[in-house]
């Protein structure tokens, strides 16, 4: 007789270990202007226990150290990612300078370059700083969402919102918004899209996922991105409604 666990009973009812259904997102809160007026724009994005802050400075004059190699007709987008030493249970040899941080910084810069309209501020520089305060799964996608909100808060012209979520297939069921507990037991696909067109700009897989599951997981992730876009839109609407009321 096979030994059954409480989790087996939950999966039969399509209930995840934290009580969510497969298509349900964790609780999301976000806020704009958290570093006003020090930063040009800033935002926080929390999904479950994953917490991220982002700050944008600029556009401003290109730093002297970069002027030598800079095309005066182009705009520089600088992105720096860091994680707090207490953000996860993993032991870190360093924070900002480790290989993972540099890789995420580079990936974030690629996303920002995809959405920022560069021709409006030629010869200038925009700095985007993102810090992970707590990691309970989906941290990279949360960084993308926080950085997008911070750009909007700074008034930087963008082509579209970049929104991101994680998704997977477990027990033959598609799931979105993977937490840290689930991340260790299944593949984790990070999906980032342009909100209006659904153009995929980020597709990053951790662990193995069967090829024949990819389309279903991708479709579920795009639906999750649409849900997050509505939340970001509402945060922006509330921010600018408050600004309008303060001017009356």
BALOBA-1460 file (C-alpha; in Angstrom, 3 decimals):
// residues 248
<rec num="1" residu="x" x="0.000" y="0.000" z="0.000"/>
<rec num="2" residu="x" x="1.448" y="3.381" z="-1.037"/>
<rec num="3" residu="x" x="2.000" y="5.880" z="1.735"/>
<rec num="4" residu="x" x="-0.122" y="9.021" z="1.272"/>
<rec num="5" residu="x" x="0.651" y="12.403" z="2.729"/>
<rec num="6" residu="x" x="-1.450" y="15.444" z="3.469"/>
<rec num="7" residu="x" x="0.051" y="17.111" z="0.376"/>
<rec num="8" residu="x" x="-1.159" y="14.250" z="-1.812"/>
<rec num="9" residu="x" x="-4.700" y="14.885" z="-0.563"/>
<rec num="10" residu="x" x="-4.341" y="18.606" z="-1.287"/>
<rec num="11" residu="x" x="-3.103" y="18.007" z="-4.828"/>
<rec num="12" residu="x" x="-6.083" y="15.745" z="-5.536"/>
<rec num="13" residu="x" x="-8.246" y="18.804" z="-4.813"/>
<rec num="14" residu="x" x="-5.857" y="21.047" z="-6.815"/>
<rec num="15" residu="x" x="-4.880" y="22.985" z="-3.705"/>
<rec num="16" residu="x" x="-1.269" y="24.065" z="-3.300"/>
<rec num="17" residu="x" x="0.656" y="23.687" z="-0.005"/>
<rec num="18" residu="x" x="0.028" y="27.358" z="0.889"/>
<rec num="19" residu="x" x="-3.711" y="27.014" z="0.279"/>
<rec num="20" residu="x" x="-3.868" y="28.691" z="-3.148"/>
<rec num="21" residu="x" x="-5.439" y="27.265" z="-6.267"/>
<rec num="22" residu="x" x="-3.039" y="26.576" z="-9.191"/>
<rec num="23" residu="x" x="-3.957" y="29.846" z="-10.989"/>
<rec num="24" residu="x" x="-4.083" y="32.060" z="-7.895"/>
<rec num="25" residu="x" x="-1.495" y="34.772" z="-7.240"/>
<rec num="26" residu="x" x="-0.202" y="35.588" z="-3.799"/>
<rec num="27" residu="x" x="-1.307" y="38.853" z="-2.218"/>
<rec num="28" residu="x" x="0.240" y="41.799" z="-4.082"/>
<rec num="29" residu="x" x="0.845" y="45.290" z="-2.718"/>
<rec num="30" residu="x" x="2.736" y="48.075" z="-4.441"/>
<rec num="31" residu="x" x="3.443" y="51.719" z="-3.738"/>
<rec num="32" residu="x" x="4.959" y="54.547" z="-5.764"/>
<rec num="33" residu="x" x="7.053" y="57.488" z="-4.561"/>
<rec num="34" residu="x" x="8.529" y="55.705" z="-1.548"/>
<rec num="35" residu="x" x="11.817" y="57.666" z="-1.798"/>
<rec num="36" residu="x" x="10.311" y="61.004" z="-2.833"/>
<rec num="37" residu="x" x="11.891" y="63.525" z="-3.202"/>
<rec num="38" residu="x" x="15.377" y="61.974" z="-3.007"/>
<rec num="39" residu="x" x="14.871" y="59.841" z="-6.128"/>
<rec num="40" residu="x" x="13.363" y="60.920" z="-9.452"/>
<rec num="41" residu="x" x="11.019" y="57.961" z="-9.148"/>
<rec num="42" residu="x" x="10.654" y="54.987" z="-6.832"/>
<rec num="43" residu="x" x="8.364" y="52.078" z="-6.029"/>
<rec num="44" residu="x" x="7.941" y="48.985" z="-3.920"/>
<rec num="45" residu="x" x="6.456" y="45.723" z="-5.141"/>
<rec num="46" residu="x" x="5.541" y="42.948" z="-2.713"/>
<rec num="47" residu="x" x="4.109" y="39.604" z="-3.766"/>
<rec num="48" residu="x" x="3.521" y="37.267" z="-0.858"/>
<rec num="49" residu="x" x="6.647" y="37.469" z="1.282"/>
<rec num="50" residu="x" x="8.858" y="38.564" z="-1.631"/>
<rec num="51" residu="x" x="9.640" y="42.262" z="-1.210"/>
<rec num="52" residu="x" x="11.462" y="44.537" z="-3.674"/>
<rec num="53" residu="x" x="12.236" y="48.265" z="-3.812"/>
<rec num="54" residu="x" x="13.341" y="50.223" z="-6.890"/>
<rec num="55" residu="x" x="14.614" y="53.766" z="-7.380"/>
<rec num="56" residu="x" x="15.257" y="55.748" z="-10.580"/>
<rec num="57" residu="x" x="17.599" y="58.741" z="-10.870"/>
<rec num="58" residu="x" x="17.676" y="60.906" z="-13.965"/>
<rec num="59" residu="x" x="17.805" y="61.607" z="-16.729"/>
<rec num="60" residu="x" x="21.017" y="63.411" z="-15.817"/>
<rec num="61" residu="x" x="24.364" y="64.219" z="-17.375"/>
<rec num="62" residu="x" x="26.542" y="61.229" z="-18.219"/>
<rec num="63" residu="x" x="29.140" y="60.517" z="-15.547"/>
<rec num="64" residu="x" x="32.639" y="61.681" z="-16.418"/>
<rec num="65" residu="x" x="33.998" y="58.119" z="-16.154"/>
<rec num="66" residu="x" x="31.667" y="57.029" z="-18.990"/>
<rec num="67" residu="x" x="31.903" y="60.071" z="-21.257"/>
<rec num="68" residu="x" x="35.024" y="58.790" z="-23.039"/>
<rec num="69" residu="x" x="33.190" y="55.780" z="-24.496"/>
<rec num="70" residu="x" x="29.767" y="57.391" z="-24.786"/>
<rec num="71" residu="x" x="28.010" y="58.286" z="-28.021"/>
<rec num="72" residu="x" x="26.530" y="61.763" z="-27.357"/>
<rec num="73" residu="x" x="23.488" y="60.893" z="-29.465"/>
<rec num="74" residu="x" x="22.627" y="57.875" z="-27.301"/>
<rec num="75" residu="x" x="21.204" y="57.513" z="-23.816"/>
<rec num="76" residu="x" x="22.896" y="55.344" z="-21.173"/>
<rec num="77" residu="x" x="20.704" y="53.119" z="-19.021"/>
<rec num="78" residu="x" x="22.498" y="51.874" z="-15.928"/>
<rec num="79" residu="x" x="20.896" y="49.148" z="-13.771"/>
<rec num="80" residu="x" x="22.199" y="47.883" z="-10.458"/>
<rec num="81" residu="x" x="20.620" y="45.015" z="-8.540"/>
<rec num="82" residu="x" x="21.469" y="44.075" z="-4.981"/>
<rec num="83" residu="x" x="19.969" y="41.826" z="-2.344"/>
<rec num="84" residu="x" x="19.898" y="42.412" z="1.378"/>
<rec num="85" residu="x" x="22.048" y="39.989" z="3.357"/>
<rec num="86" residu="x" x="18.921" y="38.877" z="5.237"/>
<rec num="87" residu="x" x="16.777" y="38.441" z="2.084"/>
<rec num="88" residu="x" x="17.043" y="34.628" z="2.032"/>
<rec num="89" residu="x" x="18.464" y="31.679" z="3.945"/>
<rec num="90" residu="x" x="21.302" y="31.258" z="1.427"/>
<rec num="91" residu="x" x="24.765" y="32.228" z="2.606"/>
<rec num="92" residu="x" x="26.276" y="34.976" z="0.439"/>
<rec num="93" residu="x" x="29.952" y="35.707" z="-0.102"/>
<rec num="94" residu="x" x="28.986" y="39.251" z="-1.072"/>
<rec num="95" residu="x" x="25.903" y="41.241" z="-2.091"/>
<rec num="96" residu="x" x="26.254" y="43.703" z="-4.967"/>
<rec num="97" residu="x" x="29.408" y="42.340" z="-6.561"/>
<rec num="98" residu="x" x="28.631" y="38.621" z="-6.731"/>
<rec num="99" residu="x" x="28.055" y="36.911" z="-10.053"/>
<rec num="100" residu="x" x="24.304" y="36.472" z="-9.626"/>
<rec num="101" residu="x" x="23.807" y="40.168" z="-8.861"/>
<rec num="102" residu="x" x="25.794" y="41.187" z="-11.932"/>
<rec num="103" residu="x" x="23.790" y="38.805" z="-14.111"/>
<rec num="104" residu="x" x="20.459" y="40.120" z="-12.816"/>
<rec num="105" residu="x" x="21.692" y="43.710" z="-13.229"/>
<rec num="106" residu="x" x="22.529" y="42.976" z="-16.869"/>
<rec num="107" residu="x" x="19.173" y="41.272" z="-17.463"/>
<rec num="108" residu="x" x="17.294" y="44.160" z="-15.891"/>
<rec num="109" residu="x" x="19.165" y="46.646" z="-18.062"/>
<rec num="110" residu="x" x="18.108" y="44.671" z="-21.140"/>
<rec num="111" residu="x" x="14.454" y="44.858" z="-20.037"/>
<rec num="112" residu="x" x="14.689" y="48.589" z="-19.309"/>
<rec num="113" residu="x" x="16.328" y="49.229" z="-22.693"/>
<rec num="114" residu="x" x="13.419" y="47.386" z="-24.287"/>
<rec num="115" residu="x" x="10.747" y="49.668" z="-22.818"/>
<rec num="116" residu="x" x="12.385" y="53.104" z="-22.374"/>
<rec num="117" residu="x" x="12.065" y="55.441" z="-25.362"/>
<rec num="118" residu="x" x="15.709" y="56.497" z="-25.854"/>
<rec num="119" residu="x" x="15.412" y="59.294" z="-28.416"/>
<rec num="120" residu="x" x="13.812" y="61.762" z="-26.001"/>
<rec num="121" residu="x" x="16.897" y="62.134" z="-23.796"/>
<rec num="122" residu="x" x="19.956" y="61.739" z="-26.094"/>
<rec num="123" residu="x" x="23.322" y="62.174" z="-24.388"/>
<rec num="124" residu="x" x="21.877" y="61.601" z="-20.916"/>
<rec num="125" residu="x" x="21.926" y="58.808" z="-18.346"/>
<rec num="126" residu="x" x="19.225" y="57.058" z="-16.333"/>
<rec num="127" residu="x" x="20.146" y="54.983" z="-13.266"/>
<rec num="128" residu="x" x="17.835" y="52.224" z="-12.019"/>
<rec num="129" residu="x" x="18.598" y="50.684" z="-8.615"/>
<rec num="130" residu="x" x="16.702" y="47.602" z="-7.464"/>
<rec num="131" residu="x" x="17.046" y="45.932" z="-4.079"/>
<rec num="132" residu="x" x="15.599" y="42.603" z="-2.999"/>
<rec num="133" residu="x" x="14.617" y="42.807" z="0.665"/>
<rec num="134" residu="x" x="13.057" y="39.362" z="1.028"/>
<rec num="135" residu="x" x="12.983" y="36.381" z="-1.327"/>
<rec num="136" residu="x" x="10.111" y="33.933" z="-1.077"/>
<rec num="137" residu="x" x="10.085" y="33.025" z="-4.770"/>
<rec num="138" residu="x" x="9.600" y="35.025" z="-7.956"/>
<rec num="139" residu="x" x="12.180" y="37.625" z="-6.975"/>
<rec num="140" residu="x" x="13.434" y="38.444" z="-10.493"/>
<rec num="141" residu="x" x="9.918" y="38.962" z="-11.831"/>
<rec num="142" residu="x" x="9.158" y="41.170" z="-8.805"/>
<rec num="143" residu="x" x="12.262" y="43.250" z="-9.640"/>
<rec num="144" residu="x" x="10.974" y="43.840" z="-13.183"/>
<rec num="145" residu="x" x="7.569" y="44.934" z="-11.875"/>
<rec num="146" residu="x" x="9.088" y="47.260" z="-9.265"/>
<rec num="147" residu="x" x="11.486" y="48.839" z="-11.796"/>
<rec num="148" residu="x" x="8.633" y="49.446" z="-14.258"/>
<rec num="149" residu="x" x="6.601" y="51.241" z="-11.593"/>
<rec num="150" residu="x" x="9.628" y="53.332" z="-10.599"/>
<rec num="151" residu="x" x="10.135" y="54.427" z="-14.227"/>
<rec num="152" residu="x" x="6.507" y="55.509" z="-14.454"/>
<rec num="153" residu="x" x="6.838" y="57.355" z="-11.138"/>
<rec num="154" residu="x" x="9.896" y="59.190" z="-12.525"/>
<rec num="155" residu="x" x="7.967" y="60.259" z="-15.606"/>
<rec num="156" residu="x" x="10.331" y="58.410" z="-17.948"/>
<rec num="157" residu="x" x="8.575" y="57.826" z="-21.305"/>
<rec num="158" residu="x" x="8.152" y="54.109" z="-21.934"/>
<rec num="159" residu="x" x="6.781" y="52.149" z="-24.891"/>
<rec num="160" residu="x" x="4.818" y="49.802" z="-22.663"/>
<rec num="161" residu="x" x="4.788" y="48.293" z="-19.189"/>
<rec num="162" residu="x" x="7.131" y="45.344" z="-18.639"/>
<rec num="163" residu="x" x="5.336" y="42.874" z="-16.372"/>
<rec num="164" residu="x" x="6.599" y="39.489" z="-15.192"/>
<rec num="165" residu="x" x="5.538" y="36.385" z="-13.284"/>
<rec num="166" residu="x" x="6.744" y="32.830" z="-12.683"/>
<rec num="167" residu="x" x="4.920" y="29.683" z="-13.789"/>
<rec num="168" residu="x" x="5.439" y="25.934" z="-13.780"/>
<rec num="169" residu="x" x="3.838" y="22.529" z="-14.274"/>
<rec num="170" residu="x" x="3.475" y="20.316" z="-11.205"/>
<rec num="171" residu="x" x="1.362" y="17.198" z="-10.727"/>
<rec num="172" residu="x" x="0.216" y="17.716" z="-14.354"/>
<rec num="173" residu="x" x="-1.302" y="21.083" z="-13.386"/>
<rec num="174" residu="x" x="-0.132" y="24.539" z="-14.580"/>
<rec num="175" residu="x" x="0.617" y="26.933" z="-11.737"/>
<rec num="176" residu="x" x="1.552" y="30.617" z="-11.576"/>
<rec num="177" residu="x" x="3.473" y="32.649" z="-9.010"/>
<rec num="178" residu="x" x="5.838" y="30.048" z="-7.565"/>
<rec num="179" residu="x" x="6.882" y="30.534" z="-3.954"/>
<rec num="180" residu="x" x="10.164" y="29.411" z="-2.406"/>
<rec num="181" residu="x" x="8.751" y="26.114" z="-1.136"/>
<rec num="182" residu="x" x="7.433" y="25.175" z="-4.576"/>
<rec num="183" residu="x" x="10.575" y="26.424" z="-6.332"/>
<rec num="184" residu="x" x="12.626" y="23.650" z="-4.790"/>
<rec num="185" residu="x" x="10.269" y="20.944" z="-6.035"/>
<rec num="186" residu="x" x="9.623" y="21.858" z="-9.679"/>
<rec num="187" residu="x" x="10.783" y="23.875" z="-12.661"/>
<rec num="188" residu="x" x="10.418" y="27.661" z="-12.524"/>
<rec num="189" residu="x" x="9.779" y="29.603" z="-15.717"/>
<rec num="190" residu="x" x="10.098" y="33.395" z="-15.413"/>
<rec num="191" residu="x" x="7.997" y="35.111" z="-18.070"/>
<rec num="192" residu="x" x="8.144" y="38.814" z="-18.851"/>
<rec num="193" residu="x" x="5.940" y="40.481" z="-21.454"/>
<rec num="194" residu="x" x="5.006" y="43.890" z="-22.792"/>
<rec num="195" residu="x" x="1.572" y="44.388" z="-21.282"/>
<rec num="196" residu="x" x="-0.261" y="45.745" z="-24.319"/>
<rec num="197" residu="x" x="1.119" y="43.461" z="-27.017"/>
<rec num="198" residu="x" x="1.997" y="40.349" z="-24.949"/>
<rec num="199" residu="x" x="5.379" y="40.355" z="-26.699"/>
<rec num="200" residu="x" x="7.677" y="38.096" z="-24.675"/>
<rec num="201" residu="x" x="10.816" y="39.934" z="-23.560"/>
<rec num="202" residu="x" x="11.933" y="37.623" z="-20.734"/>
<rec num="203" residu="x" x="11.940" y="33.824" z="-20.754"/>
<rec num="204" residu="x" x="14.174" y="32.231" z="-18.149"/>
<rec num="205" residu="x" x="13.961" y="28.630" z="-16.955"/>
<rec num="206" residu="x" x="15.337" y="27.176" z="-13.730"/>
<rec num="207" residu="x" x="15.346" y="23.365" z="-13.496"/>
<rec num="208" residu="x" x="13.987" y="21.062" z="-16.191"/>
<rec num="209" residu="x" x="10.594" y="21.379" z="-17.851"/>
<rec num="210" residu="x" x="9.281" y="18.895" z="-20.396"/>
<rec num="211" residu="x" x="8.991" y="20.458" z="-23.872"/>
<rec num="212" residu="x" x="5.369" y="19.430" z="-24.327"/>
<rec num="213" residu="x" x="4.416" y="21.393" z="-21.184"/>
<rec num="214" residu="x" x="6.043" y="24.634" z="-22.333"/>
<rec num="215" residu="x" x="3.125" y="26.111" z="-24.313"/>
<rec num="216" residu="x" x="0.590" y="25.499" z="-21.531"/>
<rec num="217" residu="x" x="2.907" y="26.940" z="-18.877"/>
<rec num="218" residu="x" x="3.678" y="29.925" z="-21.102"/>
<rec num="219" residu="x" x="-0.023" y="30.619" z="-21.725"/>
<rec num="220" residu="x" x="-0.729" y="30.447" z="-17.999"/>
<rec num="221" residu="x" x="2.171" y="32.806" z="-17.283"/>
<rec num="222" residu="x" x="0.897" y="35.358" z="-19.813"/>
<rec num="223" residu="x" x="-2.502" y="35.294" z="-18.073"/>
<rec num="224" residu="x" x="-0.706" y="35.927" z="-14.774"/>
<rec num="225" residu="x" x="1.146" y="38.880" z="-16.319"/>
<rec num="226" residu="x" x="-2.192" y="40.341" z="-17.414"/>
<rec num="227" residu="x" x="-3.453" y="40.144" z="-13.838"/>
<rec num="228" residu="x" x="-0.333" y="41.879" z="-12.530"/>
<rec num="229" residu="x" x="-0.615" y="44.595" z="-15.184"/>
<rec num="230" residu="x" x="-4.069" y="45.489" z="-13.852"/>
<rec num="231" residu="x" x="-2.591" y="45.875" z="-10.357"/>
<rec num="232" residu="x" x="0.253" y="48.082" z="-11.618"/>
<rec num="233" residu="x" x="-2.197" y="50.179" z="-13.616"/>
<rec num="234" residu="x" x="-4.350" y="50.687" z="-10.544"/>
<rec num="235" residu="x" x="-1.309" y="51.763" z="-8.498"/>
<rec num="236" residu="x" x="-0.431" y="54.351" z="-11.166"/>
<rec num="237" residu="x" x="-4.028" y="55.563" z="-11.354"/>
<rec num="238" residu="x" x="-4.180" y="56.036" z="-7.578"/>
<rec num="239" residu="x" x="-0.848" y="57.866" z="-7.586"/>
<rec num="240" residu="x" x="-1.919" y="60.392" z="-10.208"/>
<rec num="241" residu="x" x="-5.400" y="60.803" z="-8.735"/>
<rec num="242" residu="x" x="-3.739" y="61.886" z="-5.489"/>
<rec num="243" residu="x" x="-1.549" y="64.315" z="-7.430"/>
<rec num="244" residu="x" x="-4.601" y="65.823" z="-9.114"/>
<rec num="245" residu="x" x="-6.422" y="66.194" z="-5.796"/>
<rec num="246" residu="x" x="-3.423" y="67.929" z="-4.237"/>
<rec num="247" residu="x" x="-3.516" y="70.544" z="-7.021"/>
<rec num="248" residu="x" x="-7.185" y="71.370" z="-6.512"/>
